[in-house]
Amino acid sequence: MSSHFHSFNNQTNGVILSRVPTQKQEHVILHRIWLFTTGQVNLKIDEHLHIIDCEECGTAFEACVGADSFGAVLKALGRAEGRLAG
């Protein structure tokens, strides 16, 4: 089961984050992660949370950061040129 940081507590004059179970979300499309890391698109909050919570998407994000091309990302992840999802 997936979980995200969602809970807020205003009584302590601050924010307390805790993991809250959520429904399973589809992986963020790899090309979308690449576009985000290169400053070309913004991600929705649920996409951000999924990348943090999902090992596969987190690994994809790490591969995208600092890569000089999308082809380099695919190579680093051992993926064929045509496979853009997940």
C-alpha positions in Angstrom: 0.0 0.0 0.0 1.2 3.4 -0.9 1.3 6.3 1.6 2.0 10.0 1.5 2.7 12.9 3.9 -0.7 14.7 4.3 -1.7 15.4 7.9 -1.5 18.9 9.3 -1.8 20.1 12.9 -2.3 23.9 13.4 -2.7 23.6 17.2 1.1 23.3 17.6 1.8 26.4 15.6 3.5 24.3 13.0 2.9 21.5 10.5 3.2 17.9 11.5 3.5 15.5 8.6 2.5 11.9 8.8 2.0 9.0 6.4 -1.5 8.5 5.3 -2.5 5.4 3.2 -3.7 6.3 -0.3 -5.0 4.5 -3.3 -2.4 3.0 -5.6 -1.4 5.6 -8.2 0.0 4.9 -11.7 3.7 5.6 -12.1 4.6 9.1 -13.4 5.5 8.9 -17.0 9.3 8.9 -17.4 9.3 11.6 -20.0 7.3 13.8 -17.7 9.8 13.4 -15.0 12.6 14.3 -17.4 10.7 17.4 -18.5 10.2 18.4 -14.9 13.9 18.0 -14.0 14.8 20.2 -17.0 12.4 22.9 -16.0 10.0 22.4 -18.9 6.9 21.4 -17.0 5.5 21.5 -13.5 4.3 18.3 -11.8 1.0 18.0 -9.9 1.3 17.5 -6.2 0.1 13.9 -6.5 3.0 13.3 -9.0 5.5 14.8 -6.6 4.2 12.6 -3.7 4.2 9.5 -5.9 7.9 10.1 -6.9 8.8 10.4 -3.2 6.9 7.3 -2.2 7.7 5.0 -5.2 11.1 3.4 -5.5 10.9 3.0 -9.3 9.8 6.6 -9.9 12.4 7.9 -7.4 15.1 6.0 -9.2 13.9 7.5 -12.5 13.9 11.0 -11.0 17.5 10.5 -9.8 18.5 9.3 -13.3 17.0 12.4 -14.8 18.7 14.9 -12.5 21.9 16.0 -14.2 21.5 13.8 -17.3 22.3 15.7 -20.5 19.6 14.1 -22.7 16.5 11.9 -22.4 18.5 9.2 -24.3 21.0 9.2 -21.5 18.2 8.7 -19.0 16.9 5.7 -20.9 20.4 4.3 -21.1 21.1 4.8 -17.4 17.8 3.0 -16.6 18.5 0.2 -19.2 15.3 1.0 -21.2 14.7 0.8 -24.9 14.2 4.1 -26.7 10.5 3.5 -27.2 9.5 2.8 -23.6 8.6 6.1 -22.0 6.2 5.1 -19.2 6.9 4.3 -15.6 
